Amino acid sequence: MKRLFALAASLILLLPFITVPDAGAVVFQYKDKLYSESALLMSLDTNEVIYEKNPDSPQCPGTLVNIMTAVIVLENCRNLSEEVTLDPIVYKHIYDNLYDPEDLPMVELQDGDVLSVNDMLYCMMLTSSVEASETLANHVGKQLVAAGKANGMPVEAFVGAMNDKAKEIGMNSTVFTNANGMYDTAQYTTARDMATLTKYALNVPLFREIATAQSYTPVVPNPKNHPKQDAWIWTHSNVMTDPTDNVYYYMGAKGIKTAKLEAAGRNIITTASRNGYTYLVVLMKAPFKDEDGDNTFCHIKDAKGLLDWAFDHFSNQVILAATTEIGERPVKLADSGDKSFIKAVPKEEVQKLWCDDVNINLIDNTKPVWYKDTFKAPIEKGEVIGELPIYYNGEVIATVELVAQYSIDRSKTKYNLEVAKRFHKSKWFSNAIKITVILSLMYILICVYAYVVFKSHKKPLKPIYAVPKMNKKKKKNNSQNEK
């Protein structure tokens, strides 16, 4: 099964592009050599992924995990100005684990330094300080436990919050085991998940400001350990943002995080903006050495190459104008004979971020889906009557609603005739027939019942036989007596 998957992945990479149906985006081919094992390039303006390489392959994130560490701190810390003392007991285990010295960043921090939470966030994001990240995890972890939001030891509670947040925002292929980014085979993620995390983090208050700072000086002075406060400056590890670096500086690049582990290569996540376009690039597991065995920054080379390609060859292009007539459908009961059909146009203009070496005329917009085979007047201009899937290479890259291009009034005469024609098929007519039949049967039954009852009785006596007879003489005597 793994071999089949690998073969399928290889075949996909040979295509000039592939389409991601759920994102509605075309992924184009990058023709230059890419050293990183996993890569993802996307527009932050449209959220379209325009290039990817092994985006769902598990990779070791290294100190890229600090992005999630920062998110948890920013969303849960009650006071970013609170001062915290660096206690070696908190991070001593990191040095005791005998990690490769190359994996431990050299930062001008000393045991007993006092920093605000905000200071430590800058230190962690700019320098990857394990002292800062572990201190933040311990500090905020205590707050999470005290607030009943998590259980266990502070750092364990903090890491649990990291994994909960990962699930919440859709990082479905990520597991965090620490907040500092040190190597752990059980800690893994993907380029796609890291892009998801970074997009989320950029909307967390203060994260963008911290993660894209070129340099930072701590607010809290520590004269004992750092007598020259003005010289105590942390600089971002992303050399692409350093204008004094003539080799790796990239105009428009900002932050966000770098990582390096001897066992997992070099990683970088950065953004760059030019001419109104902003891109996010995620690169993972770039080699430490080149073909000659010398140290190399292949992840920076990859980032600059991909960004140059995006800025030089991509632009927003109209793939479907709002005035394009897509088709027409028959209309009944129209007031005017020349409007027996309604024409449809897109509800809005459709734009896509497109590569200039891919023919946009190959886009297929000829398969509309109508909500009805025949429509009936009245129809208002702009009324939705269907939708149009837009295809490229057989896959849907966008869908737009279709609306009526103009209004059509209803003919009263045609409508009345239509109503008359279909009245005998209506429920009202059917119910009226049923009621009429029932009432008629009831009337007949009543008449039959009355007839039977009448016949069953004897004929009544004549009135003259109902009054007793009285002779004239007796009647005369009674009359005299009354006088």
C-alpha positions in Angstrom: 0.0 0.0 0.0 2.9 2.4 0.8 4.5 1.7 -2.5 1.3 2.4 -4.4 0.9 5.7 -2.5 4.5 6.7 -3.2 4.0 5.9 -6.9 0.7 7.9 -7.1 2.4 10.8 -5.4 5.3 10.7 -7.9 2.9 10.7 -10.8 1.1 13.7 -9.4 4.3 15.6 -9.1 5.0 15.0 -12.8 1.8 16.8 -13.8 2.0 20.5 -14.8 -0.5 21.1 -12.1 -3.0 19.4 -9.9 -6.3 20.7 -8.6 -7.4 20.7 -5.0 -11.2 20.4 -5.1 -12.0 21.5 -1.6 -9.9 24.7 -2.0 -11.0 25.4 -5.6 -7.4 26.2 -6.4 -5.1 25.1 -9.2 -1.7 24.0 -8.0 0.9 24.9 -10.6 4.3 23.4 -11.5 7.5 24.9 -10.2 10.2 24.2 -12.7 13.3 24.9 -10.7 14.9 22.5 -8.3 13.5 22.5 -4.8 15.7 21.1 -2.0 13.1 21.0 0.8 11.3 17.7 1.2 8.0 19.4 1.9 6.8 22.7 0.6 3.6 24.8 0.4 3.2 28.2 -1.2 -0.1 30.1 -0.9 -1.6 33.5 -1.3 -2.6 35.2 1.9 -4.9 37.5 -0.1 -7.1 34.8 -1.5 -6.1 31.7 0.6 -5.3 29.9 -2.7 -2.5 27.3 -2.6 -0.5 27.7 -5.8 2.2 25.2 -5.2 2.8 22.2 -3.0 5.3 19.4 -2.6 4.6 16.5 -0.2 2.3 18.9 1.8 0.9 16.1 3.9 4.0 14.1 4.6 4.8 13.9 8.4 7.8 16.1 9.3 9.6 17.1 12.5 8.7 20.8 13.1 11.6 21.7 15.3 11.2 25.2 16.8 8.3 25.9 14.3 6.2 24.7 17.3 7.0 28.1 18.9 4.2 29.5 16.7 1.7 27.4 18.6 3.5 28.2 21.9 3.0 31.9 21.2 -0.7 31.4 20.3 -1.4 29.6 23.6 0.4 32.3 25.6 -1.3 35.1 23.8 -4.8 33.6 24.2 -4.4 32.5 27.8 -1.9 34.7 29.7 -3.7 37.2 31.9 -1.0 39.8 31.9 1.7 40.0 29.2 3.5 42.7 31.3 4.0 40.4 34.3 7.6 39.8 35.1 9.0 36.3 35.4 12.4 35.1 36.6 14.2 32.5 34.5 14.6 29.5 36.8 17.1 26.9 35.5 15.1 24.1 37.2 12.4 24.7 34.5 14.6 24.1 31.5 17.5 22.1 33.0 16.1 18.8 31.6 16.6 20.1 28.1 20.4 20.3 28.6 20.4 17.0 30.5 18.9 15.2 27.6 22.2 15.6 25.6 20.7 17.1 22.5 23.0 17.8 19.7 24.7 21.1 20.5 23.8 22.4 17.0 20.1 22.1 18.0 20.4 24.4 21.0 20.3 28.1 20.0 22.8 30.4 21.6 20.9 33.3 23.2 22.1 36.0 25.6 20.0 34.8 28.5 21.2 33.9 31.9 19.7 32.1 34.8 18.0 34.6 37.1 17.2 37.1 34.3 13.9 38.8 34.8 11.8 39.4 31.7 8.2 40.2 31.1 6.0 37.6 29.3 6.0 39.9 26.3 9.8 40.0 26.4 10.0 36.3 26.4 7.6 36.0 23.5 9.9 38.1 21.4 12.9 36.2 22.6 11.3 32.9 21.7 10.0 33.9 18.2 13.2 35.7 17.1 15.9 33.5 18.6 14.1 30.1 19.3 15.3 30.3 22.9 14.4 27.1 24.7 14.8 28.9 28.0 12.1 31.4 27.0 9.7 28.8 25.5 10.0 26.4 28.4 9.6 29.3 30.9 6.5 30.5 29.1 5.0 27.0 29.0 5.6 26.6 32.7 4.2 30.0 33.6 1.0 29.9 31.5 0.6 26.2 32.3 0.2 27.1 36.0 -2.5 29.6 35.0 -4.3 27.0 33.0 -4.3 24.5 35.8 -5.3 27.2 38.4 -8.2 28.2 36.1 -9.4 24.6 35.8 -8.8 24.6 32.0 -6.2 21.8 32.2 -4.9 19.1 34.6 -1.5 17.8 35.5 1.9 19.5 35.7 2.1 23.0 34.2 4.2 22.1 31.1 2.1 19.0 30.5 -1.1 21.1 30.8 0.4 23.6 28.3 1.3 21.0 25.8 -2.2 19.6 26.1 -3.6 23.0 25.3 -1.4 23.1 22.2 -2.9 19.8 21.0 -6.4 20.9 21.8 -5.9 24.1 19.8 -4.4 22.1 16.9 -7.6 20.0 16.7 -9.8 23.1 17.0 -8.2 24.9 14.0 -8.0 21.8 11.8 -4.4 20.6 12.1 -5.5 17.0 11.7 -2.0 15.6 11.1 -0.1 17.2 14.0 0.9 16.0 17.5 2.9 18.2 19.9 4.9 16.7 22.7 6.8 19.9 23.8 6.7 23.6 23.6 10.4 24.2 22.9 10.8 22.3 19.6 13.5 19.9 20.6 13.7 16.7 18.6 11.1 14.0 19.5 10.1 11.2 17.2 6.6 11.4 18.6 6.3 15.1 17.7 5.3 15.7 14.1 3.3 17.9 11.7 2.9 18.6 8.0 3.6 21.6 5.8 -0.2 22.0 5.2 -0.9 22.0 9.0 1.8 24.5 9.6 0.3 26.8 7.0 -3.1 26.4 8.7 -1.5 27.3 12.1 0.4 30.3 10.7 -2.8 31.7 9.0 -4.6 31.3 12.3 -1.8 32.9 14.3 -1.6 35.9 12.1 -5.1 36.8 13.3 -4.2 36.5 17.0 -3.6 40.0 18.5 0.1 40.9 18.8 1.3 37.7 17.1 2.1 39.4 13.7 3.9 42.3 15.4 6.0 39.9 17.4 6.7 37.3 14.8 7.7 39.8 12.1 9.9 42.1 14.2 13.4 42.4 12.8 14.9 43.0 16.3 13.9 43.6 19.9 15.4 45.0 23.1 13.9 43.7 26.4 11.8 46.3 28.3 12.9 45.0 31.7 16.5 46.0 32.4 18.8 43.4 34.0 21.9 45.5 34.9 23.6 42.7 36.8 23.7 40.2 34.0 23.4 42.7 31.1 25.0 46.0 32.1 24.7 47.5 28.6 20.9 47.6 28.1 21.0 49.3 24.7 23.3 46.5 23.4 21.0 43.7 24.6 19.2 43.1 21.3 17.7 40.0 19.9 17.6 39.7 16.1 15.3 37.6 14.0 16.9 34.3 12.9 15.3 34.7 9.4 18.2 36.2 7.5 15.8 37.0 4.6 14.7 39.9 6.7 18.1 41.3 7.3 18.9 44.2 4.8 22.6 44.0 5.7 22.8 40.4 4.4 23.8 40.8 0.8 23.3 37.0 0.0 20.0 36.0 1.6 18.1 39.3 2.1 14.8 39.3 0.3 12.9 42.5 -0.2 9.4 42.4 1.4 10.1 39.3 3.5 8.9 39.3 7.1 9.6 36.8 9.9 8.0 34.4 10.9 9.9 31.4 12.2 12.9 29.3 11.4 14.0 25.9 12.8 16.9 23.6 12.5 17.5 20.1 13.8 20.4 17.9 12.8 18.1 14.9 12.6 15.3 16.7 10.7 16.9 19.4 8.5 16.1 23.1 8.2 12.6 24.5 8.3 11.3 28.0 7.6 7.9 29.8 7.5 7.9 33.3 6.1 5.8 35.8 4.3 6.6 38.4 1.7 4.7 41.2 0.1 5.2 43.1 -3.2 3.0 45.1 -5.5 -0.2 44.4 -3.5 0.4 40.6 -3.3 1.3 38.7 -0.1 2.5 35.1 0.0 3.1 32.6 2.7 5.8 29.9 2.2 6.3 26.8 4.3 9.4 24.7 3.8 10.4 21.7 5.8 13.4 19.3 5.9 15.9 21.1 3.7 19.3 19.5 4.0 22.1 20.9 6.1 24.9 20.1 3.6 25.2 20.6 -0.1 26.7 18.2 -2.6 30.2 19.1 -1.4 29.4 18.5 2.3 29.5 22.2 3.2 26.8 23.9 5.3 24.1 25.4 3.2 20.9 27.3 3.6 18.8 25.4 1.1 15.6 26.4 2.8 16.4 30.1 2.2 17.2 29.3 -1.5 13.9 27.5 -1.9 12.0 30.3 -0.2 13.5 33.0 -2.4 13.0 30.9 -5.6 9.4 30.2 -4.9 8.6 33.8 -3.9 10.4 35.1 -7.0 8.3 32.7 -9.1 5.1 33.9 -7.5 5.8 37.6 -7.8 7.1 37.3 -11.4 4.5 35.0 -12.9 1.3 35.3 -10.9 -1.5 37.8 -11.0 -5.2 38.1 -10.4 -6.9 37.4 -13.7 -10.6 37.5 -14.6 -11.6 34.0 -15.6 -15.3 34.9 -16.0 -16.7 38.4 -16.5 -19.9 39.4 -14.8 -21.4 40.3 -18.2 -20.8 36.9 -19.8 -24.0 35.3 -21.1 -23.9 31.7 -20.0 -27.1 30.4 -21.5 -30.9 30.8 -21.6 -34.0 28.9 -20.3 -37.6 29.0 -21.5 -40.1 31.1 -19.6 -43.8 30.6 -19.5 -46.5 33.3 -18.9 -44.3 36.1 -20.1 -46.1 39.4 -20.8 -44.1 39.9 -24.0 -43.7 37.4 -26.7 -40.1 38.3 -27.3 -39.2 37.4 -23.7 -40.1 33.7 -23.8 -36.5 33.0 -22.7 -34.4 34.3 -19.8 -30.7 34.8 -20.2 -28.3 34.1 -17.4 -25.1 35.9 -16.3 -22.8 35.3 -13.4 -23.8 36.9 -10.1 -20.3 38.4 -9.8 -17.0 38.5 -11.6 -14.8 35.5 -10.9 -11.1 36.1 -10.4 -8.3 33.6 -9.8 -4.6 33.9 -9.0 -3.2 32.6 -12.2 0.2 31.7 -13.6 1.0 33.6 -16.8 2.5 30.5 -18.6 -0.8 28.5 -18.3 -3.4 29.2 -20.9 -6.4 30.7 -19.2 -8.5 30.0 -22.3 -8.6 26.3 -21.5 -10.9 27.0 -18.6 -14.3 25.4 -19.2 -17.4 27.4 -18.2 -19.9 25.7 -20.5 -21.7 23.4 -18.1 -24.3 25.4 -16.2 -26.6 23.7 -13.7 -30.1 25.1 -13.9 -32.4 25.0 -10.9 -35.4 24.4 -13.2 -35.9 23.2 -16.8 -38.5 25.9 -17.4 -39.2 29.1 -15.4 -42.4 31.0 -15.0 -42.9 34.7 -15.0 -42.6 37.0 -13.1 -38.8 36.9 -12.9 -36.8 39.7 -11.3 -33.5 40.9 -12.6 -30.7 39.3 -10.5 -32.9 36.4 -9.4 -30.8 33.3 -8.9 -31.8 30.6 -11.5 -28.8 28.3 -11.5 -25.0 27.9 -10.8 -21.9 27.5 -12.9 -19.1 25.1 -12.0 -15.9 26.3 -13.6 -13.5 23.5 -14.7 -9.9 23.3 -15.4 -8.3 20.0 -16.4 -11.6 18.3 -15.5 -11.7 19.6 -11.9 -13.9 22.3 -10.4 -11.8 25.4 -9.5 -14.7 27.8 -8.7 -18.4 27.9 -8.6 -20.6 31.0 -9.2 -24.3 31.5 -9.0 -26.2 32.4 -12.2 -28.8 35.2 -12.2 -31.4 36.6 -14.5 -30.0 39.2 -16.8 -33.3 41.1 -17.0 -36.8 41.1 -15.5 -39.8 39.5 -17.1 -43.4 40.5 -16.2 -46.2 38.1 -16.0 -49.2 38.3 -18.4 -52.5 38.4 -16.5 -54.4 36.8 -19.4 -51.9 33.9 -19.8 -51.8 33.4 -16.0 -55.6 33.3 -15.7 -55.8 30.8 -18.6 -53.1 28.8 -17.0 -55.0 28.8 -13.7 -58.2 27.8 -15.4 -56.5 24.9 -17.3 -55.0 23.4 -14.3 -57.8 24.1 -11.8 -59.3 20.6 -12.4 -55.9 19.2 -11.4 -55.6 21.3 -8.3 -56.3 20.1 -4.8 -59.0 22.7 -4.4 -60.9 21.2 -7.3 -60.4 17.6 -6.0 -61.5 18.6 -2.5 -64.6 20.4 -3.9 -65.6 17.3 -5.8 -65.2 15.1 -2.7 -67.3 17.5 -0.6 -70.0 17.7 -3.2 -70.2 13.9 -3.5 -70.4 13.5 0.2 -73.1 16.1 0.6 -75.1 14.6 -2.2 -74.9 11.2 -0.7 -76.0 12.6 2.7 -79.0 14.3 1.0 -80.1 11.1 -0.8 -79.8 9.1 2.5 -81.9 11.7 4.3 -84.6 11.6 1.6 -84.7 7.8 1.6 -84.9 7.8 5.4 -87.8 10.2 5.4 -89.7 8.3 2.8 -89.3 5.0 4.7 -90.5 6.6 7.9 -93.5 8.2 6.2 -94.6 4.9 4.7 -94.3 3.0 7.9 -96.9 5.1 9.8 -100.8 4.8 9.5 -102.8 7.5 7.8 -104.1 10.1 10.4 -107.9 10.4 11.3 -109.9 13.1 9.6 -110.6 16.1 12.0 -114.4 15.7 12.0 -114.0 12.3 13.6 -111.7 13.5 16.2 -114.4 15.8 18.0 -117.4 14.1 19.8 -121.0 14.7 18.5 -123.6 16.8 20.4 -127.3 16.9 19.7 -129.0 20.2 19.0 -131.5 20.0 22.0 -128.7 19.4 24.5 -126.7 22.1 23.0 -129.7 24.6 23.3 -130.2 23.7 27.0 -126.6 24.3 27.8 -126.7 27.6 26.2 -129.8 28.7 28.3 -128.1 27.5 31.4 -125.1 29.7 30.7 -127.4 32.7 30.5 
